[in-house]
Amino acid sequence: MKVSAVVITKNEEKNIKACLEALVWADEIVIIDSNSTDNTAETASAFTGKIFKVQTDNFSEKRNLSLGKTSNEWVLFIDADERVTPELAEEIRGLTAEAGVNGYYIGRKNYCFGKWLRHSGVYPDRHIRLFNKNFSSITPRPVHEGIIVNGKTGVLKNEFLHFSYSDLTHMLDKINLYSTLEAEEKFSQNRKITKAGVFTHAISAFLRVYISRKGFKDGIHGFFLGFSYSMVNFLSHIKLLKLQSRF
């Protein structure tokens, strides 16, 4: 099968070269760039001429736009901070069309500050990332969007790598972006939160990752992951209250 690899970018000059080097096997690479102000587009141009600028930060909108820019039925979604391993690339290249199978789950190894998190509820972290676009749709969420496949799905043996937080600045930037998008989503759904709930929900999010999902087994890195989940929860609710003029 021919595969179009799609990468969503915004100011990813530190990541994009390594990401695209791991995708040179793909039949096509498509970049959807949210008006990067660094050298992301220039670096990506060495790998593909299909670079499209968009205004939105809404991830599902960018995903949907990308499907119209791909030439092949089969699409692989990879983020700039993710890497396709040689083993996974070989497995994908070896796939043949199987009747009724329109998507594949792929496991993901998540790294926090350079350490692979074996616990914290983020492994094996399987997601549908390879799919037939003619039988699939993107969930209409501004962030944490998923892929809905009409038909059977399979599971690939090999995994890809996700360097979710390279350093503290990277983590804080992601917390700010994701909390804004989640607040906007909650606001559109007319979600309510009390001022006390802002704190209790944030504490619950931390305990869920660090205790219930055994993040403590990942040491300080598990703590930071729990902290990031807690802060996204906390800030998204604060921002929701501000959107509702209640804060």
Secondary structure, DSSP 8 states (H G I E B T S, - for coil): --EEEEEEESS-TTTHHHHHHTTTTSSEEEEEE---SSSHHHHHTTT-S-EEE-S---HHHHHHHHHTT-SSSEEEEEETTEEE-HHHHHHHHT----TTEEEEEEEEEEEETTEE-SSTT-SS--EEEEEEGGGEEE---SSS--EEESSEEEEEEEEEEEEEESSHHHHHHHHHHHHHHHHHHHHHTT----HHHHHHHHHHHHHIIIIIT-GGGGHHHHHHHHHHHHHHHHHHHHHHHHHTT--
